[in-house]
Every structure is written in C-alpha cells, then in structure tokens.
Amino acid sequence: MAGDRQGCSVSSCFFCAMNESNRSLRRVKLLQCLKEMPLRDDQGQHVLALTGLWNIAMAEPNDPEFPSLGVFDCMAKLIQRAVNDKKWLVNGQNIYIPYYAAHIIGSYTMNRAQFAEKAVKSGVVLPLIEILRGKITWVEKRVAVRALGHIASHNRTFEAIVKRHEAAVVELAMEIALTCLNEVYDKFVGLNDTKRLKYHSNLITRGLGGLEIENRKAEEWASQLQCWSLYLLNCFVRRERSLGLICRKEFLKELSGMWGGLANPGSPSGIGLIKTLCETKSGRQSIAELEQVIETLCNTSRSSDDWQIMAIDSLLLLLKDPETRYKVIEISALYLGDLVELGNYGGKPKVGERITQTLLQDYHKIKYGGLRLKSKKAEKALEEIWDLKVDRRKREKLMSEEVVSERKSLVGQLKKQGNLHFWSGDIEKAVKKYTESLYLCPLKRRKERIVLHSNRAQCYLLLKDPDSAISDATRALCLSSEVSPHGKSLWRRSQAYDMKGLARESLMDCLVFVRGRIKSEKTSKRGCRIPYYAARMINKQMSATWIFAQAKLRSSHGDGDKLEEIKGHDEIDDQNIITPRCKSAIEEPLVEKRWRRRKLHMAGRSKISIVSLPDWQFSTREKKSRKDKNLESSLNAVNHKIGGRLED
C-alpha cells in the first residue's frame, strides 16, 4: 500500500508513515509526524490523522507504540494552540482537533499508569484544565474531564495533579457537575437544529441519523459529562483530599439528585460519590446533617434502581458510626425496616441480616436501658424489627406442628374474609384482616406472606396512603426472588411512588414490572405486549425524569426566576423527550366503550351517582355489580387490571 501514496505531497504524512512496511522506518516517520503536527497548518490532514489515532486508541488503549512516540506531547500542544489561537481554531476543520486530541489522551491513560505518567510529563494537565474552564465548548469538556479522571485514577499521577492544580480541578469539576445540563440544553438541545453548531452535530451523530438520534445522543453525552465530573471528584474523595470543598451543603444537596438516568445506566453518578463520602469520617458527618440527602438514600434503598445496594451500604455506614448513628436512625429505621428480610442481593449475601444487625446493634439500650429516640415512629419500627427477627423466630421454633397447622388454616380464612371486605368496598376492614393474617402467618410461608403484603399494599393505595403501600410492596418484594420479583408488588409500588411525586423510583419499578411481563409472556403462546397502563406510566415518568427538565423550565422562566423542584406530577413537553424503544406492542385497551356501557348499566340499577374513572386505569375484568351503598368504593377497588386484582 505504500506505493498507493507515492505521489503524496504532504511532508511527514501520517498515513504514509502508517503504510510504511519497514517497521524501523515507520517508527521514525511517525515520530517526525507527531513532532511536526502542532507546528503545521495542514487543513484537513490534521483531522484525518487524529481520527485515525482516535480509532487506534479506542481499539488498542494498552498498545505502547504511540505513547512511546510522543503522542501525548503532540496532543497537549494541539489543545494549547486551540485554546490560545481562536483564529486558527475556527479555520477550516481545525475546530475538531481539540475534541479528538483530548479523547486520545483519555483513551491511552485509561488503563495503564505508565502511560498516564508519560502524559503528565508531556504537560497534558494544564491544557485539559483550560478546556474545563470553558475556553472552547461543552463537547470538549466531556472528553477533557474524562481524560483528567483517568489520569487522577492512578496513584502516581494523582499526586502530580494535586501538587499544582488540586483546588482548581475540584472547583471546576463541581461547577461542571452542577451546571453542565443547563449548558448543554442552552447551547444545543434547546436550540433549533438550524442554530446548532454544525461540528457538534457531526461529532454527536458521526453523520448518521436525523434530529431524533442527535437529541438522544446529546442527552447521553450530557449525562456522561456530569458523570465523568463526579468520577473525577470521586478520585479525590477516595484519597480523602479536598473534602472541605466537596462537602459543601449546597453541593451535597444537588449531588443527591444527580442520576445517570436511562441514557447512562452504567454510572452510579451522585449515589456513587455519596457512598465514597460515607467511607470517610468527614463525609459521614457532613451527609448526616442533611435530611434531604438521607431521604434520597432511603428512597433509593427501597427502589428498583440499579444502585439500590449502594444506597443501602451508605446508610449502613452512617448507622455504624457512633457519631452519626443517632442523626440518621430517626429517618432510616422507617425505610430500612422494610428490607430486613432481603436475601442475597446485588452480589452481596444476606443483605437483610446485615441491615437487622446494624439497626438492632444497641436496641437493648432502648428496650431495657431507658434510651429514647426523638421519633416514636422510629422506636416503633425498631420494636417491630426486634419482634419479627428475634422474638417471633423464638416463638415459632417452640410451636408444635398441630399449632402451626391450625395457624395455616386460620390465615387462609382471614385472608378470604379480607378479600370479601375488599370486593365489597370496605377497604379498612380488609386491611385489618390482612394484618391479622400476617401476624399469624408462619415466617417460613414466604409465598403466603408475599400475597398478604401485596394485597394490603393495594388497599393502602385505595385509601390514599402511599407510604404504607410502599412499605408493604417493598416487604413483598424482599420475600420474592431477585431474579423474578413479584410483579403486582412492583406495579403497586410504582403507583405509590407516583402518588408521592417520586418519578424516578416510580419509573424504575414500572420498567422492571414491564420487563418481567415481557419475560413471562415470551414463554407463552401470546406475543409480548406492554400493558397500556404501564406504557402510560413510563411515558409520564420519563417526561418527569428527563435530564433537561429543570434546564427547560429554567430557560422558559428566565435565569432570574426561582424554580420549584420538578416532581412526578409535573407535565413536560414531549417534543424533545426520548421514549424507550421496545419491540413489544403496546396493549391498547378497549375501555372507553365498555366503561360507558357499564356505567349506563349501573345507573339503571342504582340511584347512586358514579364517578368516572380514568379510562387507562379501569379494569376490563367484568364483575357483577353489588347492591351496596358503597358502590363507588367497590368500583374503585377494581381500578387496575394488574394492580387492583387481589390474589387468592
């Protein structure tokens, strides 16, 4: 192939050097090419060469060839020239150069510490910091903060950053984490496609796909920019550096809400940094003072979020520290108490037992020693855990088989009575019967207890008590398996979180519920169909959890307006929202006509006025009307096809 480029007029051509068959001569030519590249003004040649280097670095990040030839020195000089000489930067295709240069640095420093050392010695840190200062655009920030994160992840090169640039890097990473979503929205996503920088669109889509792909990738890149900045901060926290800066109250409050989202599910984002902070004494003390952060950890611990186990670990670290234990136990006991029967989860064994031991480690002081908590609810929660995990176990070990058999029979009768009360519309009596059943049901009968907790959760939904519904649904899920969680409990908890305005938690539960439905229906003769009510919930919560929701609201109200936190019930324009791709069909219910016919039929038999239910929530399951003065409650009780149908 060397002969194909014999007529090349470019001196020190990268591609001519790459095509050289003699390895020694090839090395000499590449060395000369990288040395001269920052000094030349070859329009498209630089970009083509960097694109080739980028592909090589991505495919073979551990290959020592280019790091040994001075690639870091070349990239540092190119970035520095782009920062200092704006006229050169905007000339032709030079605008692409700093992006590829920073990306190449990040790829080669990702795995091998010796490459990172060469990069630092070549002076890459200062040009990368200049990009973080906003000297170019957010697109370059994404790859620059990634490169600095990889360099800081190695112990020897971390010290090189700390010596001269510690405060600057930490401050810039915190600022990017806080403002990057607004910046990406204002300077790209929120703009008409004709006003977007063309090279941004080209880099994001690689020339493939239309506006939808462009918006989807921009959302992914914005999330990555935030997550990489948090990863860089995590490198400092792990070594207990700059904790005074990172543990600022306002930053920690915002940090608890940072989420990689569906666009970047592989990053623990804010939860990951909080977990690392909880491993330090200073971090625990700062987090324990912030009720908002503790509540976020508690909600995540009772969700289907991929980082649920990380939230649980963070709370346990706070509870094990005597200096922070009684600052967080008032809140955390109410949430973690629902998880004490969790088995092996997230690759960790006996998670529920760990939670139990941590919560009850000094319960004897409360039970016998006169210690009192400020919250009576927290004390009651600890008392219930003690009864469930200690006293009740002892009592059941001493029970004869005859007593156990009698209890099983009685539990079945009470459950049937609860079901009858439920269908007759007397929800409060149903709750009482399910509660009695749970008290008598042997602990080993896990399937029976799953049904009772889930049925009681449905009752609490109808009573507009989402907190109790979440508690019962969580307990049912803890008793079911991690591989195949109880579907109805997931859907009910999703509804309860929706009632509380916790969109993220509602979304994750609904997604796992749908995944389970698809998985189960794949084995049946029917096609995979997403229930319509679940599709509606997903669409609603994806709108509420869209990473640019706050930025869009701020932009529409102006920078000076004080904005309220977007909750699950806020409506966001769907124009730029990316809905999940799914090959399964959405199950469209033929509800409206059926409900109209049913309402007319009921109205003919009863003088009681009937309030129409939302068509997407109403069940298609036909039941005979009951002559009951509580007819409206009965109809509400059959509210949902999945969530509203009790288990026998």
C-alpha positions as CSV (number, residue, x, y, z in Angstrom):
1,M,0.0,0.0,0.0
2,A,3.0,2.3,0.3
3,G,3.0,2.6,-3.4
4,D,-0.5,4.0,-3.4
5,R,0.7,7.2,-1.7
6,Q,4.0,7.7,-3.6
7,G,2.5,10.9,-5.1
8,C,1.6,12.3,-1.7
9,S,2.8,15.9,-1.5
10,V,2.4,16.3,2.3
11,S,5.6,16.1,4.2
12,S,5.6,13.9,7.3
13,C,2.2,12.5,6.2
14,F,0.6,10.4,9.0
15,F,-0.9,7.9,6.5
16,C,2.3,7.5,4.5
17,A,4.1,6.7,7.8
18,M,1.4,4.2,8.8
19,N,1.6,2.4,5.5
20,E,5.4,2.1,5.7
21,S,6.3,-1.6,5.6
22,N,9.7,-1.2,7.2
23,R,9.0,-1.1,11.0
24,S,12.1,0.9,11.9
25,L,11.4,3.4,9.2
26,R,7.7,3.5,10.1
27,R,8.6,4.4,13.7
28,V,10.9,7.2,12.6
29,K,8.3,8.7,10.2
30,L,5.6,8.5,12.9
31,L,7.9,10.2,15.4
32,Q,8.6,13.0,12.9
33,C,4.9,13.3,12.0
34,L,3.8,13.7,15.7
35,K,6.6,16.2,16.3
36,E,5.7,18.4,13.4
37,M,1.9,18.2,13.5
38,P,1.3,21.0,16.1
39,L,3.6,23.3,14.0
40,R,1.9,22.8,10.6
41,D,-1.3,24.3,9.2
42,D,-2.5,21.5,7.1
43,Q,-6.2,21.9,6.9
44,G,-7.9,18.5,6.7
45,Q,-4.8,16.4,7.2
46,H,-4.7,17.1,11.0
47,V,-8.3,16.0,11.5
48,L,-7.9,12.9,9.3
49,A,-4.7,11.9,11.2
50,L,-6.4,12.5,14.6
51,T,-9.4,10.5,13.6
52,G,-7.1,7.6,12.7
53,L,-5.3,7.9,16.0
54,W,-8.6,8.1,17.9
55,N,-9.7,4.8,16.3
56,I,-6.4,3.2,17.2
57,A,-6.5,4.5,20.8
58,M,-10.1,3.3,21.3
59,A,-9.4,-0.2,19.8
60,E,-6.0,-0.7,21.5
61,P,-5.6,1.6,24.5
62,N,-2.9,-0.6,26.0
63,D,-0.6,-0.6,22.9
64,P,2.6,1.2,23.8
65,E,3.5,2.3,20.3
66,F,2.1,5.8,20.1
67,P,2.6,6.7,23.8
68,S,6.3,5.9,23.2
69,L,6.4,8.1,20.1
70,G,5.3,11.3,21.8
71,V,1.6,11.2,21.2
72,F,0.8,13.0,24.5
73,D,3.2,15.9,23.8
74,C,1.6,16.3,20.4
75,M,-1.9,16.3,21.7
76,A,-1.1,18.7,24.6
77,K,0.4,21.2,22.1
78,L,-2.5,20.9,19.8
79,I,-5.0,21.6,22.6
80,Q,-2.9,24.5,23.9
81,R,-2.8,26.0,20.4
82,A,-6.6,25.7,20.1
83,V,-7.1,27.5,23.4
84,N,-4.6,30.3,22.7
85,D,-5.3,30.9,19.0
86,K,-9.0,31.3,18.3
87,K,-8.4,32.3,14.7
88,W,-6.5,29.1,14.0
89,L,-9.2,27.1,15.8
90,V,-12.1,28.2,13.7
91,N,-10.1,27.9,10.4
92,G,-11.4,25.0,8.3
93,Q,-11.7,21.8,10.2
94,N,-9.3,22.7,13.0
95,I,-12.4,23.0,15.2
96,Y,-12.5,19.2,15.5
97,I,-8.8,18.9,16.7
98,P,-9.1,19.6,20.5
99,Y,-12.0,17.1,20.8
100,Y,-10.0,14.2,19.2
101,A,-6.8,15.2,21.0
102,A,-8.4,15.1,24.5
103,H,-10.2,11.9,23.6
104,I,-6.9,10.2,22.6
105,I,-5.3,11.3,25.9
106,G,-8.2,9.8,27.8
107,S,-8.1,6.5,25.9
108,Y,-4.4,5.9,26.4
109,T,-4.4,6.8,30.1
110,M,-7.5,4.7,30.9
111,N,-5.8,1.5,32.0
112,R,-2.0,1.8,32.3
113,A,-0.4,4.0,34.9
114,Q,2.9,4.3,32.9
115,F,1.0,5.9,30.0
116,A,-0.6,8.3,32.5
117,E,2.8,9.3,33.8
118,K,4.1,10.0,30.3
119,A,1.0,12.1,29.7
120,V,1.6,14.2,32.8
121,K,5.3,14.6,32.0
122,S,4.3,15.8,28.5
123,G,2.2,18.6,30.0
124,V,-1.3,17.5,29.2
125,V,-2.9,18.5,32.5
126,L,-2.9,22.3,32.0
127,P,-4.4,22.3,28.5
128,L,-7.1,19.9,29.7
129,I,-7.8,22.2,32.7
130,E,-8.1,25.1,30.2
131,I,-10.9,23.2,28.4
132,L,-12.7,22.7,31.7
133,R,-12.6,26.4,32.3
134,G,-14.8,26.8,29.2
135,K,-12.2,28.0,26.8
136,I,-13.9,26.0,24.0
137,T,-17.3,24.3,24.4
138,W,-19.2,21.6,26.4
139,V,-18.4,19.0,23.8
140,E,-14.6,19.3,24.5
141,K,-15.3,19.5,28.3
142,R,-16.8,16.0,28.1
143,V,-13.6,14.4,26.8
144,A,-11.3,16.6,28.8
145,V,-12.9,15.7,32.2
146,R,-12.8,12.1,31.1
147,A,-9.1,12.3,30.4
148,L,-8.4,14.0,33.8
149,G,-10.5,11.4,35.5
150,H,-8.4,8.6,34.1
151,I,-5.1,10.4,34.9
152,A,-6.3,11.0,38.5
153,S,-7.4,7.4,39.0
154,H,-3.7,6.3,39.1
155,N,-1.9,7.0,42.4
156,R,1.3,8.3,41.0
157,T,-0.3,10.7,38.5
158,F,-2.9,11.8,41.0
159,E,-0.2,13.3,43.2
160,A,1.1,15.2,40.2
161,I,-2.3,16.8,39.7
162,V,-2.7,17.6,43.4
163,K,0.7,19.4,43.7
164,R,-0.2,22.2,41.4
165,H,-3.9,22.0,40.5
166,E,-5.9,20.4,43.3
167,A,-8.2,23.3,44.2
168,A,-8.7,24.3,40.5
169,V,-9.6,20.8,39.3
170,V,-12.0,20.2,42.2
171,E,-13.8,23.5,41.8
172,L,-14.1,23.1,38.1
173,A,-15.4,19.5,38.4
174,M,-18.0,20.6,40.9
175,E,-19.1,23.5,38.7
176,I,-19.4,21.2,35.7
177,A,-21.5,18.7,37.7
178,L,-23.8,21.4,38.8
179,T,-24.2,23.4,35.5
180,C,-23.5,21.0,32.6
181,L,-27.1,20.0,32.0
182,N,-28.2,23.7,31.8
183,E,-25.2,24.4,29.5
184,V,-26.0,21.5,27.1
185,Y,-29.6,22.5,26.9
186,D,-29.0,26.2,26.4
187,K,-26.3,25.7,23.8
188,F,-27.6,22.6,21.9
189,V,-30.7,20.7,22.9
190,G,-32.9,23.8,23.4
191,L,-31.8,25.3,20.1
192,N,-33.5,24.9,16.8
193,D,-31.5,22.4,14.7
194,T,-30.5,25.2,12.3
195,K,-28.9,27.2,15.1
196,R,-26.8,24.3,16.5
197,L,-23.1,24.3,15.8
198,K,-22.6,22.1,12.8
199,Y,-19.5,20.4,14.2
200,H,-21.3,19.5,17.4
201,S,-24.0,17.7,15.3
202,N,-21.3,16.0,13.2
203,L,-19.4,14.7,16.3
204,I,-22.5,13.6,18.1
205,T,-24.1,11.6,15.2
206,R,-21.0,10.9,13.1
207,G,-23.1,12.0,10.1
208,L,-25.6,9.2,10.7
209,G,-29.2,9.7,11.8
210,G,-31.6,12.7,12.0
211,L,-32.7,15.0,14.7
212,E,-34.1,12.3,16.9
213,I,-30.7,10.5,17.0
214,E,-29.0,13.8,17.6
215,N,-31.2,14.6,20.6
216,R,-30.8,11.1,22.0
217,K,-27.0,11.2,21.8
218,A,-26.9,14.8,23.2
219,E,-28.8,13.6,26.2
220,E,-26.4,10.7,26.6
221,W,-23.3,13.0,26.3
222,A,-24.7,15.5,28.8
223,S,-25.2,12.7,31.3
224,Q,-21.7,11.4,30.6
225,L,-20.3,14.9,31.1
226,Q,-21.9,15.1,34.6
227,C,-20.9,11.5,35.5
228,W,-17.3,12.0,34.4
229,S,-17.0,15.1,36.5
230,L,-18.3,13.1,39.5
231,Y,-15.9,10.3,38.7
232,L,-13.0,12.9,38.8
233,L,-14.3,14.2,42.2
234,N,-14.5,10.6,43.4
235,C,-10.8,10.2,42.8
236,F,-10.1,13.0,45.3
237,V,-12.7,11.7,47.9
238,R,-11.2,8.1,47.8
239,R,-7.9,9.7,48.9
240,E,-9.6,12.0,51.4
241,R,-8.5,15.1,49.6
242,S,-10.4,18.4,49.2
243,L,-13.3,17.1,51.4
244,G,-13.8,20.6,52.7
245,L,-14.7,21.8,49.2
246,I,-16.7,18.8,48.1
247,C,-18.7,18.5,51.3
248,R,-20.3,22.0,50.9
249,K,-24.0,21.7,51.9
250,E,-25.4,23.1,48.7
251,F,-23.3,20.8,46.5
252,L,-24.3,17.7,48.6
253,K,-28.0,18.6,48.3
254,E,-27.7,18.8,44.5
255,L,-25.5,15.8,44.4
256,S,-28.2,13.5,45.8
257,G,-30.4,14.3,42.9
258,M,-27.8,13.6,40.2
259,W,-28.7,10.5,38.3
260,G,-27.0,8.8,35.3
261,G,-30.5,8.0,34.1
262,L,-31.6,5.6,31.3
263,A,-29.2,7.4,28.9
264,N,-26.2,6.4,31.1
265,P,-27.2,3.4,33.3
266,G,-23.7,2.2,33.9
267,S,-22.7,5.1,36.1
268,P,-23.7,5.3,39.8
269,S,-23.4,9.1,39.4
270,G,-24.4,11.0,42.6
271,I,-25.1,7.9,44.7
272,G,-21.6,6.6,43.9
273,L,-19.9,9.7,45.2
274,I,-22.1,9.8,48.3
275,K,-21.2,6.2,49.0
276,T,-17.4,7.1,48.8
277,L,-18.0,10.1,51.1
278,C,-19.7,7.8,53.6
279,E,-16.5,5.8,53.8
280,T,-14.7,8.9,55.2
281,K,-15.3,10.4,58.7
282,S,-15.6,13.9,57.4
283,G,-18.0,12.8,54.6
284,R,-20.3,11.0,57.1
285,Q,-20.5,13.9,59.4
286,S,-21.4,16.3,56.5
287,I,-24.0,14.0,55.0
288,A,-25.6,13.1,58.3
289,E,-26.6,16.8,58.8
290,L,-28.6,16.9,55.5
291,E,-32.1,15.4,55.8
292,Q,-32.7,15.8,52.1
293,V,-29.7,13.6,51.3
294,I,-30.7,10.9,53.8
295,E,-34.2,10.8,52.4
296,T,-32.8,10.4,48.9
297,L,-30.7,7.4,50.1
298,C,-33.7,5.9,51.9
299,N,-35.9,6.2,48.8
300,T,-33.3,4.6,46.6
301,S,-32.8,1.8,49.1
302,R,-36.5,0.8,48.6
303,S,-36.5,1.1,44.8
304,S,-35.6,-0.9,41.7
305,D,-32.7,1.4,40.9
306,D,-29.5,-0.4,39.8
307,W,-27.7,1.3,42.7
308,Q,-30.1,0.3,45.4
309,I,-27.4,-1.7,47.2
310,M,-25.1,1.3,47.1
311,A,-27.7,3.4,48.9
312,I,-28.2,0.6,51.5
313,D,-24.4,0.5,52.1
314,S,-24.3,4.2,52.5
315,L,-27.0,4.2,55.2
316,L,-25.3,1.3,57.0
317,L,-22.0,3.2,57.1
318,L,-23.8,6.2,58.6
319,L,-25.5,3.9,61.2
320,K,-22.4,2.1,62.2
321,D,-20.6,5.4,63.1
322,P,-21.5,6.3,66.7
323,E,-21.1,10.0,65.8
324,T,-23.7,9.9,63.0
325,R,-25.9,7.0,64.0
326,Y,-28.5,8.9,66.0
327,K,-28.6,11.7,63.4
328,V,-29.9,9.3,60.7
329,I,-31.6,6.5,62.6
330,E,-34.8,8.6,63.1
331,I,-35.4,8.5,59.3
332,S,-33.5,5.5,58.1
333,A,-35.2,3.0,60.5
334,L,-38.6,3.6,58.9
335,Y,-37.2,2.7,55.5
336,L,-34.6,0.0,56.2
337,G,-37.1,-1.8,58.4
338,D,-38.9,-2.9,55.3
339,L,-35.7,-4.5,54.0
340,V,-34.8,-6.8,56.9
341,E,-36.0,-9.9,55.1
342,L,-34.0,-9.2,51.9
343,G,-31.8,-12.1,51.0
344,N,-28.8,-12.2,48.7
345,Y,-29.0,-9.1,46.6
346,G,-26.7,-7.2,44.2
347,G,-24.0,-9.8,44.6
348,K,-23.9,-9.4,48.4
349,P,-25.1,-12.2,50.7
350,K,-27.8,-11.9,53.4
351,V,-28.3,-8.1,53.0
352,G,-31.4,-8.2,55.3
353,E,-29.4,-9.8,58.1
354,R,-26.7,-7.0,57.8
355,I,-29.5,-4.4,58.0
356,T,-31.0,-6.1,61.0
357,Q,-27.8,-6.3,62.9
358,T,-26.9,-2.7,62.2
359,L,-30.3,-1.4,63.2
360,L,-30.5,-3.5,66.4
361,Q,-26.9,-3.3,67.5
362,D,-27.8,-1.2,70.5
363,Y,-31.6,-1.8,70.7
364,H,-31.1,-3.3,74.2
365,K,-30.4,0.3,75.4
366,I,-33.9,1.3,74.1
367,K,-35.7,-1.9,75.3
368,Y,-34.1,-2.2,78.7
369,G,-31.8,0.8,79.3
370,G,-34.1,3.8,79.1
371,L,-32.6,5.2,75.9
372,R,-35.2,7.2,73.9
373,L,-35.2,8.4,70.4
374,K,-36.8,11.6,69.3
375,S,-39.1,9.9,66.9
376,K,-41.7,7.5,68.4
377,K,-42.2,6.1,64.9
378,A,-38.5,5.1,64.7
379,E,-38.7,3.4,68.1
380,K,-41.8,1.5,67.0
381,A,-40.1,0.5,63.8
382,L,-37.1,-0.9,65.8
383,E,-39.5,-2.7,68.1
384,E,-41.3,-4.4,65.1
385,I,-37.9,-5.5,63.7
386,W,-37.0,-7.0,67.1
387,D,-40.3,-8.8,67.3
388,L,-40.0,-10.1,63.7
389,K,-36.4,-11.1,63.7
390,V,-35.9,-12.2,67.3
391,D,-39.0,-12.8,69.4
392,R,-41.2,-14.3,66.7
393,R,-38.4,-16.6,65.5
394,K,-38.1,-18.0,69.0
395,R,-41.8,-18.4,69.4
396,E,-42.2,-20.3,66.1
397,K,-39.4,-22.6,66.9
398,L,-41.3,-23.7,70.1
399,M,-44.6,-24.3,68.2
400,S,-45.9,-27.8,67.8
401,E,-46.9,-29.0,64.3
402,E,-50.5,-29.0,65.4
403,V,-50.4,-25.3,66.3
404,V,-48.7,-24.5,63.0
405,S,-51.3,-26.4,61.1
406,E,-54.1,-24.5,62.9
407,R,-52.5,-21.2,62.1
408,K,-52.2,-22.0,58.5
409,S,-55.9,-22.8,58.4
410,L,-56.8,-19.6,60.3
411,V,-54.6,-17.5,58.0
412,G,-56.4,-18.8,54.9
413,Q,-59.8,-17.9,56.5
414,L,-58.7,-14.4,57.5
415,K,-57.3,-13.8,54.0
416,K,-60.6,-14.8,52.4
417,Q,-62.5,-12.5,54.8
418,G,-60.1,-9.7,53.8
419,N,-60.8,-10.4,50.1
420,L,-64.6,-10.3,50.7
421,H,-64.3,-7.0,52.5
422,F,-62.1,-5.7,49.7
423,W,-64.6,-6.6,47.0
424,S,-67.5,-5.2,49.0
425,G,-65.7,-1.9,49.2
426,D,-64.9,-2.0,52.9
427,I,-61.2,-1.4,52.5
428,E,-60.3,-0.6,56.1
429,K,-61.8,-3.9,57.3
430,A,-59.8,-5.6,54.6
431,V,-56.6,-4.1,55.9
432,K,-57.4,-5.3,59.4
433,K,-58.0,-8.9,58.2
434,Y,-54.8,-8.9,56.2
435,T,-52.9,-7.5,59.2
436,E,-54.2,-10.3,61.4
437,S,-53.3,-12.9,58.8
438,L,-49.7,-11.5,58.6
439,Y,-49.4,-11.7,62.4
440,L,-50.4,-15.3,62.5
441,C,-48.8,-16.5,59.3
442,P,-45.6,-18.5,59.9
443,L,-42.4,-16.8,58.7
444,K,-41.4,-19.8,56.6
445,R,-44.6,-19.4,54.4
446,R,-43.0,-16.8,52.2
447,K,-45.4,-17.1,49.3
448,E,-48.4,-16.6,51.5
449,R,-46.8,-13.6,53.1
450,I,-46.0,-12.1,49.7
451,V,-49.7,-12.2,48.7
452,L,-50.8,-10.7,52.0
453,H,-48.4,-7.8,51.9
454,S,-49.2,-7.2,48.3
455,N,-52.9,-7.2,48.9
456,R,-52.6,-4.9,51.8
457,A,-50.5,-2.6,49.7
458,Q,-53.4,-2.4,47.2
459,C,-55.7,-1.5,50.0
460,Y,-53.4,1.3,51.1
461,L,-53.3,2.7,47.5
462,L,-57.1,2.9,47.5
463,L,-57.0,4.6,50.9
464,K,-54.6,7.2,49.5
465,D,-51.8,6.1,51.9
466,P,-48.8,5.8,49.6
467,D,-46.2,5.4,52.4
468,S,-47.9,2.3,53.8
469,A,-48.4,1.0,50.2
470,I,-44.6,1.4,49.5
471,S,-43.8,-0.3,52.8
472,D,-45.9,-3.4,52.1
473,A,-45.0,-3.7,48.5
474,T,-41.3,-3.5,49.5
475,R,-41.7,-6.2,52.0
476,A,-43.4,-8.4,49.5
477,L,-40.5,-7.8,47.0
478,C,-38.0,-8.7,49.7
479,L,-39.7,-12.0,50.2
480,S,-39.7,-12.8,46.5
481,S,-36.6,-13.6,44.5
482,E,-34.2,-11.1,43.0
483,V,-34.3,-12.9,39.6
484,S,-38.1,-12.9,39.5
485,P,-39.6,-10.1,41.7
486,H,-43.3,-10.1,42.4
487,G,-44.9,-8.3,39.5
488,K,-48.0,-6.9,41.2
489,S,-46.0,-5.5,44.1
490,L,-43.7,-3.7,41.6
491,W,-46.7,-2.1,39.9
492,R,-48.3,-1.1,43.1
493,R,-45.1,0.4,44.4
494,S,-44.7,2.3,41.2
495,Q,-48.2,3.7,41.6
496,A,-47.5,4.7,45.2
497,Y,-44.3,6.4,44.3
498,D,-46.2,8.3,41.6
499,M,-48.7,9.4,44.2
500,K,-45.8,10.8,46.2
501,G,-44.3,12.6,43.2
502,L,-41.2,10.4,43.2
503,A,-40.9,10.0,39.5
504,R,-37.5,8.2,39.3
505,E,-38.5,5.5,41.8
506,S,-41.9,5.0,40.1
507,L,-40.2,4.8,36.6
508,M,-37.6,2.1,37.7
509,D,-40.3,-0.1,39.3
510,C,-42.5,0.2,36.3
511,L,-39.7,-0.7,33.9
512,V,-38.8,-3.8,36.0
513,F,-42.5,-4.7,36.1
514,V,-42.8,-4.5,32.3
515,R,-39.5,-6.4,31.8
516,G,-41.0,-9.2,34.0
517,R,-44.2,-9.2,32.0
518,I,-42.3,-9.5,28.7
519,K,-40.1,-12.2,30.1
520,S,-43.0,-14.3,31.2
521,E,-45.1,-13.8,28.0
522,K,-42.1,-14.8,25.8
523,T,-42.6,-18.4,27.2
524,S,-46.4,-18.3,26.4
525,K,-48.1,-18.5,23.1
526,R,-49.2,-14.9,23.2
527,G,-47.0,-12.2,21.8
528,C,-45.1,-9.8,24.1
529,R,-47.4,-6.9,24.9
530,I,-46.8,-4.0,27.2
531,P,-49.9,-3.2,29.2
532,Y,-51.3,0.2,28.2
533,Y,-51.5,1.5,31.8
534,A,-47.8,0.7,32.2
535,A,-46.8,2.4,29.0
536,R,-48.7,5.5,30.1
537,M,-46.9,5.4,33.4
538,I,-43.5,5.0,31.7
539,N,-44.2,7.9,29.4
540,K,-45.3,10.1,32.2
541,Q,-42.3,9.4,34.4
542,M,-39.8,9.6,31.6
543,S,-41.1,13.1,31.0
544,A,-40.7,14.0,34.6
545,T,-37.2,12.5,34.9
546,W,-35.9,13.8,31.6
547,I,-32.4,15.2,32.5
548,F,-33.1,18.5,30.8
549,A,-36.5,19.1,32.5
550,Q,-35.0,21.6,35.1
551,A,-33.0,23.3,32.4
552,K,-36.0,23.7,30.1
553,L,-38.2,25.1,32.9
554,R,-35.4,27.5,33.9
555,S,-35.0,28.6,30.3
556,S,-38.7,29.2,29.8
557,H,-39.0,31.2,33.0
558,G,-35.7,33.1,32.7
559,D,-32.5,32.8,34.7
560,G,-33.6,35.0,37.5
561,D,-36.7,33.2,38.5
562,K,-36.7,30.9,41.4
563,L,-37.8,27.4,40.2
564,E,-39.6,24.8,42.1
565,E,-38.3,21.2,42.1
566,I,-39.9,19.2,39.3
567,K,-41.9,16.3,40.8
568,G,-43.5,13.3,39.2
569,H,-46.8,15.1,38.5
570,D,-45.3,18.0,36.5
571,E,-46.0,17.9,32.8
572,I,-43.1,18.3,30.4
573,D,-43.5,19.0,26.7
574,D,-42.8,15.8,24.8
575,Q,-41.0,17.5,21.9
576,N,-37.5,16.5,23.0
577,I,-38.3,13.6,25.3
578,I,-36.8,10.3,24.2
579,T,-39.3,7.5,24.9
580,P,-37.9,3.9,25.4
581,R,-37.5,1.7,22.4
582,C,-39.3,-1.6,22.7
583,K,-40.1,-4.2,20.1
584,S,-43.2,-5.3,22.1
585,A,-46.5,-3.9,21.1
586,I,-48.4,-1.7,23.5
587,E,-51.6,-3.2,24.7
588,E,-54.4,-0.7,23.8
589,P,-57.4,-1.4,26.0
590,L,-60.9,-1.1,24.6
591,V,-62.0,0.6,27.7
592,E,-64.0,3.7,26.8
593,K,-67.0,1.9,25.3
594,R,-67.0,-0.9,27.9
595,W,-66.9,1.6,30.7
596,R,-69.7,3.7,29.2
597,R,-71.9,0.6,28.8
598,R,-71.1,-0.5,32.3
599,K,-71.8,3.0,33.8
600,L,-75.2,3.1,32.0
601,H,-76.0,-0.4,33.2
602,M,-75.1,0.5,36.8
603,A,-77.0,3.7,36.6
604,G,-80.1,1.8,35.6
605,R,-79.9,-0.5,38.6
606,S,-78.8,2.1,41.2
607,K,-79.7,5.7,42.0
608,I,-76.1,6.3,43.3
609,S,-74.1,8.6,41.0
610,I,-71.0,7.1,39.7
611,V,-67.8,9.0,39.3
612,S,-65.9,8.1,36.0
613,L,-62.5,6.5,36.4
614,P,-59.6,7.4,34.1
615,D,-60.0,5.1,31.1
616,W,-56.4,3.9,31.2
617,Q,-56.7,2.7,34.8
618,F,-60.0,0.9,34.6
619,S,-60.0,-2.9,34.5
620,T,-61.5,-4.8,31.6
621,R,-62.3,-7.6,34.0
622,E,-66.1,-7.9,34.2
623,K,-67.6,-8.3,37.6
624,K,-71.3,-8.4,38.6
625,S,-72.4,-5.2,40.4
626,R,-73.1,-5.5,44.1
627,K,-76.1,-3.9,45.7
628,D,-74.1,-2.0,48.2
629,K,-74.4,1.6,49.4
630,N,-70.7,1.8,48.9
631,L,-70.9,1.1,45.1
632,E,-68.4,3.8,44.2
633,S,-65.7,2.4,46.5
634,S,-66.4,-1.1,45.0
635,L,-65.7,0.3,41.6
636,N,-62.5,1.9,42.7
637,A,-61.5,-1.4,44.2
638,V,-61.4,-3.0,40.7
639,N,-59.5,0.0,39.5
640,H,-56.5,-1.7,37.8
641,K,-56.2,-4.8,35.7
642,I,-53.0,-5.8,37.5
643,G,-52.7,-3.6,40.5
644,G,-56.3,-3.9,41.5
645,R,-56.8,-7.6,41.3
646,L,-56.3,-9.4,44.6
647,E,-54.5,-12.7,44.8
648,D,-56.3,-15.7,46.3
